Structure formats: C-alpha cells, structure tokens
Amino acid sequence: MLIHLIRHTTPQIDSGICYGQTDLDLADSFMQEKDVVLSKILPQYDVVYTSPLKRCARLAEYVTTEQRVSDPRLMEYNFGDWELLPWNEFKTEEAKTWMNHFVDQAAPNGDSMLSMHKRVDDFWQEVIHQPHASIAIVTHSGVQRLIHGYILETPMTHLFRLQLEFGAIVEVNSDAKTGLMTVKHL
C-alpha cells in the first residue's frame, strides 16, 4: 500500500504563535501552495483521510478520490490554555516543566504527547490493515511526526528533530505480506 502523509499548507497566522487545534484559515498563498502539493502526489487515491480542521480539510478537497473521510484522530496536538499564545511567552514554571515532560504531561486543558499518540496510533493501526492500494492522509506536522516515529521506532522525545515544512509530503510504502514499511520525503 502506498500512503502519502500530507501536511497542510501555510495557515493564516503570524509566525511564533502556538496554534495546535485552533481552526485557522489558510494564507493567501493557498492556491499556489496547493498546486505544488498536487504536482507531487498521485492523480487519484482509493481514499483520502483528513483532519477536520479547515487548514487540512480545504487541501483535502483538491486531492482526487471517490472516498473522503474526516477523522478527528488526525487533529494536531491540543495546547489547551496555551493556544494562540506566542511561544516566547512560555516562560512560566508550568510551561518550563511541561516542555521538559511534554511526553507524559498534558498542556493545561490539552494533550500530552502520549494521549495524542494513542489517538494517532489507533487511526494508523486501522488504516494500515485496510485493503487499499493508495491512501492520502491530509494532516498536521505533529501527526506526521508520530507516524514517522512509529515506523522508525523513534522515541517521542526526539520527534521534533524532524522538521516538516508546510505542504510536506511523507511517502510510506507498506508491504502487507512482510509488514515492512519504508519512508521517504517527497
């Protein structure tokens, strides 16, 4: 099975702002960025899964398929009370403690990396056992990192070493017979 993990294009928000699950519109450059993404992927997929957030759902509308599925398990990390705050304001003791323990400690009223991992892994295990030849998943960098980390057995504490620009595409080839998965970046 061929799987393309596609990160959404540039959101309409200033850089340096923590936005996780905030449902943002897309930047004015969307149509150009969308065309670049579409030039790198298949002309059609058996199924397209998307995060319900606008920045993913809008891009997913342009990915050709006969079956499109919106799945909340594909949403980005929930930063809870810290959504829409500038990252440079994360100087409180609570924020520093969270940054050192983000894997198992939740953001206030938000996710921990472990809780996000559980929902993403539930989705991933369901998808990789389906009989499709090609799947596109339009989602967020956090979800892409977790799936990438699952395949390469990377500790969650190291996932932010993987930088994924807006519109990044990770290609996964999964062999149902051997269980072998290979990853490359398009």
Contacts in CASP RR format, 6 or more apart in sequence:
PFRMAT RR
TARGET T0000
AUTHOR 0000-0000-0000
METHOD contacts of the structure
MODEL  1
MLIHLIRHTTPQIDSGICYGQTDLDLADSFMQEKDVVLSKILPQYDVVYT
SPLKRCARLAEYVTTEQRVSDPRLMEYNFGDWELLPWNEFKTEEAKTWMN
HFVDQAAPNGDSMLSMHKRVDDFWQEVIHQPHASIAIVTHSGVQRLIHGY
ILETPMTHLFRLQLEFGAIVEVNSDAKTGLMTVKHL
1 128 0 8 1.000
1 130 0 8 1.000
1 132 0 8 1.000
1 133 0 8 1.000
1 134 0 8 1.000
1 135 0 8 1.000
1 173 0 8 1.000
1 174 0 8 1.000
1 176 0 8 1.000
2 42 0 8 1.000
2 133 0 8 1.000
2 134 0 8 1.000
2 135 0 8 1.000
2 171 0 8 1.000
2 172 0 8 1.000
2 173 0 8 1.000
3 127 0 8 1.000
3 128 0 8 1.000
3 134 0 8 1.000
3 135 0 8 1.000
3 136 0 8 1.000
3 137 0 8 1.000
3 171 0 8 1.000
3 172 0 8 1.000
3 173 0 8 1.000
3 174 0 8 1.000
4 41 0 8 1.000
4 42 0 8 1.000
4 45 0 8 1.000
4 134 0 8 1.000
4 135 0 8 1.000
4 136 0 8 1.000
4 137 0 8 1.000
4 169 0 8 1.000
4 170 0 8 1.000
4 171 0 8 1.000
4 172 0 8 1.000
4 186 0 8 1.000
5 137 0 8 1.000
5 139 0 8 1.000
5 143 0 8 1.000
5 144 0 8 1.000
5 147 0 8 1.000
5 148 0 8 1.000
5 169 0 8 1.000
5 170 0 8 1.000
5 171 0 8 1.000
5 172 0 8 1.000
6 37 0 8 1.000
6 41 0 8 1.000
6 59 0 8 1.000
6 63 0 8 1.000
6 136 0 8 1.000
6 137 0 8 1.000
6 138 0 8 1.000
6 139 0 8 1.000
6 167 0 8 1.000
6 168 0 8 1.000
6 169 0 8 1.000
7 139 0 8 1.000
7 140 0 8 1.000
7 141 0 8 1.000
7 144 0 8 1.000
7 164 0 8 1.000
7 165 0 8 1.000
7 166 0 8 1.000
7 167 0 8 1.000
7 168 0 8 1.000
7 169 0 8 1.000
8 26 0 8 1.000
8 51 0 8 1.000
8 53 0 8 1.000
8 55 0 8 1.000
8 56 0 8 1.000
8 59 0 8 1.000
8 138 0 8 1.000
8 139 0 8 1.000
8 140 0 8 1.000
8 166 0 8 1.000
8 167 0 8 1.000
9 26 0 8 1.000
9 27 0 8 1.000
9 29 0 8 1.000
9 30 0 8 1.000
9 33 0 8 1.000
9 34 0 8 1.000
9 37 0 8 1.000
9 55 0 8 1.000
9 59 0 8 1.000
9 166 0 8 1.000
9 167 0 8 1.000
10 26 0 8 1.000
10 27 0 8 1.000
10 29 0 8 1.000
10 30 0 8 1.000
10 33 0 8 1.000
10 166 0 8 1.000
11 19 0 8 1.000
11 24 0 8 1.000
11 25 0 8 1.000
11 26 0 8 1.000
11 27 0 8 1.000
11 55 0 8 1.000
11 166 0 8 1.000
12 24 0 8 1.000
12 25 0 8 1.000
12 26 0 8 1.000
12 27 0 8 1.000
12 28 0 8 1.000
13 19 0 8 1.000
13 22 0 8 1.000
13 24 0 8 1.000
16 86 0 8 1.000
16 87 0 8 1.000
16 88 0 8 1.000
17 84 0 8 1.000
17 85 0 8 1.000
17 86 0 8 1.000
17 87 0 8 1.000
18 79 0 8 1.000
18 82 0 8 1.000
18 83 0 8 1.000
18 84 0 8 1.000
18 85 0 8 1.000
18 86 0 8 1.000
18 87 0 8 1.000
18 90 0 8 1.000
19 79 0 8 1.000
19 83 0 8 1.000
19 84 0 8 1.000
20 76 0 8 1.000
20 77 0 8 1.000
20 78 0 8 1.000
20 79 0 8 1.000
20 83 0 8 1.000
20 140 0 8 1.000
21 53 0 8 1.000
21 75 0 8 1.000
21 76 0 8 1.000
21 77 0 8 1.000
21 78 0 8 1.000
21 79 0 8 1.000
21 80 0 8 1.000
21 83 0 8 1.000
22 83 0 8 1.000
22 84 0 8 1.000
23 53 0 8 1.000
23 54 0 8 1.000
23 55 0 8 1.000
24 53 0 8 1.000
24 54 0 8 1.000
24 55 0 8 1.000
25 54 0 8 1.000
25 55 0 8 1.000
26 54 0 8 1.000
26 55 0 8 1.000
26 58 0 8 1.000
26 59 0 8 1.000
27 33 0 8 1.000
30 58 0 8 1.000
30 59 0 8 1.000
33 166 0 8 1.000
33 167 0 8 1.000
34 59 0 8 1.000
34 62 0 8 1.000
36 167 0 8 1.000
37 59 0 8 1.000
37 167 0 8 1.000
37 169 0 8 1.000
38 62 0 8 1.000
38 63 0 8 1.000
40 169 0 8 1.000
40 186 0 8 1.000
41 63 0 8 1.000
41 136 0 8 1.000
41 169 0 8 1.000
41 186 0 8 1.000
42 134 0 8 1.000
42 136 0 8 1.000
43 64 0 8 1.000
44 64 0 8 1.000
44 65 0 8 1.000
44 134 0 8 1.000
45 63 0 8 1.000
45 64 0 8 1.000
45 65 0 8 1.000
45 132 0 8 1.000
45 134 0 8 1.000
45 135 0 8 1.000
45 136 0 8 1.000
46 65 0 8 1.000
46 66 0 8 1.000
46 67 0 8 1.000
46 132 0 8 1.000
46 133 0 8 1.000
46 134 0 8 1.000
46 135 0 8 1.000
47 65 0 8 1.000
47 67 0 8 1.000
47 68 0 8 1.000
47 69 0 8 1.000
47 130 0 8 1.000
47 132 0 8 1.000
47 135 0 8 1.000
47 136 0 8 1.000
48 60 0 8 1.000
48 63 0 8 1.000
48 65 0 8 1.000
48 67 0 8 1.000
48 68 0 8 1.000
48 69 0 8 1.000
48 135 0 8 1.000
48 136 0 8 1.000
48 137 0 8 1.000
48 138 0 8 1.000
49 68 0 8 1.000
49 69 0 8 1.000
49 70 0 8 1.000
49 71 0 8 1.000
49 74 0 8 1.000
49 123 0 8 1.000
49 127 0 8 1.000
49 135 0 8 1.000
49 136 0 8 1.000
49 137 0 8 1.000
49 138 0 8 1.000
49 139 0 8 1.000
50 56 0 8 1.000
50 57 0 8 1.000
50 59 0 8 1.000
50 60 0 8 1.000
50 68 0 8 1.000
50 69 0 8 1.000
50 70 0 8 1.000
50 71 0 8 1.000
50 74 0 8 1.000
50 137 0 8 1.000
50 138 0 8 1.000
50 139 0 8 1.000
51 57 0 8 1.000
51 70 0 8 1.000
51 71 0 8 1.000
51 72 0 8 1.000
51 74 0 8 1.000
51 75 0 8 1.000
51 76 0 8 1.000
51 138 0 8 1.000
51 139 0 8 1.000
51 140 0 8 1.000
51 143 0 8 1.000
52 70 0 8 1.000
52 71 0 8 1.000
52 72 0 8 1.000
52 74 0 8 1.000
52 75 0 8 1.000
53 75 0 8 1.000
53 76 0 8 1.000
53 140 0 8 1.000
56 74 0 8 1.000
56 138 0 8 1.000
56 139 0 8 1.000
56 140 0 8 1.000
57 70 0 8 1.000
57 138 0 8 1.000
59 138 0 8 1.000
60 68 0 8 1.000
60 136 0 8 1.000
60 138 0 8 1.000
61 68 0 8 1.000
63 136 0 8 1.000
63 138 0 8 1.000
65 136 0 8 1.000
71 123 0 8 1.000
72 119 0 8 1.000
73 119 0 8 1.000
73 120 0 8 1.000
73 122 0 8 1.000
73 123 0 8 1.000
74 120 0 8 1.000
74 123 0 8 1.000
74 137 0 8 1.000
74 138 0 8 1.000
74 139 0 8 1.000
74 140 0 8 1.000
74 143 0 8 1.000
75 140 0 8 1.000
75 143 0 8 1.000
76 139 0 8 1.000
76 140 0 8 1.000
76 141 0 8 1.000
76 142 0 8 1.000
76 143 0 8 1.000
77 107 0 8 1.000
77 111 0 8 1.000
77 113 0 8 1.000
77 116 0 8 1.000
77 140 0 8 1.000
77 142 0 8 1.000
78 107 0 8 1.000
78 110 0 8 1.000
78 111 0 8 1.000
78 116 0 8 1.000
79 107 0 8 1.000
79 110 0 8 1.000
79 111 0 8 1.000
80 107 0 8 1.000
80 108 0 8 1.000
80 109 0 8 1.000
80 110 0 8 1.000
80 111 0 8 1.000
81 107 0 8 1.000
81 108 0 8 1.000
81 109 0 8 1.000
81 110 0 8 1.000
82 90 0 8 1.000
82 95 0 8 1.000
82 107 0 8 1.000
82 108 0 8 1.000
90 96 0 8 1.000
90 99 0 8 1.000
94 108 0 8 1.000
97 105 0 8 1.000
98 105 0 8 1.000
98 107 0 8 1.000
102 112 0 8 1.000
102 113 0 8 1.000
103 112 0 8 1.000
103 113 0 8 1.000
103 114 0 8 1.000
103 156 0 8 1.000
103 157 0 8 1.000
104 112 0 8 1.000
104 113 0 8 1.000
104 114 0 8 1.000
105 112 0 8 1.000
106 112 0 8 1.000
106 115 0 8 1.000
113 156 0 8 1.000
113 159 0 8 1.000
114 156 0 8 1.000
116 142 0 8 1.000
116 146 0 8 1.000
117 146 0 8 1.000
117 156 0 8 1.000
120 143 0 8 1.000
120 146 0 8 1.000
120 147 0 8 1.000
121 146 0 8 1.000
121 150 0 8 1.000
124 147 0 8 1.000
124 150 0 8 1.000
127 135 0 8 1.000
127 137 0 8 1.000
128 174 0 8 1.000
128 181 0 8 1.000
137 143 0 8 1.000
141 164 0 8 1.000
141 168 0 8 1.000
142 159 0 8 1.000
144 162 0 8 1.000
144 164 0 8 1.000
144 168 0 8 1.000
144 170 0 8 1.000
145 159 0 8 1.000
145 160 0 8 1.000
145 162 0 8 1.000
145 164 0 8 1.000
146 156 0 8 1.000
146 159 0 8 1.000
147 170 0 8 1.000
147 172 0 8 1.000
148 154 0 8 1.000
148 159 0 8 1.000
148 162 0 8 1.000
148 170 0 8 1.000
148 183 0 8 1.000
149 156 0 8 1.000
149 159 0 8 1.000
151 172 0 8 1.000
151 181 0 8 1.000
151 183 0 8 1.000
152 183 0 8 1.000
154 162 0 8 1.000
164 170 0 8 1.000
168 185 0 8 1.000
169 185 0 8 1.000
169 186 0 8 1.000
170 183 0 8 1.000
170 184 0 8 1.000
170 185 0 8 1.000
170 186 0 8 1.000
171 183 0 8 1.000
171 184 0 8 1.000
171 185 0 8 1.000
171 186 0 8 1.000
172 181 0 8 1.000
172 182 0 8 1.000
172 183 0 8 1.000
173 181 0 8 1.000
173 182 0 8 1.000
174 180 0 8 1.000
174 181 0 8 1.000
175 181 0 8 1.000
END
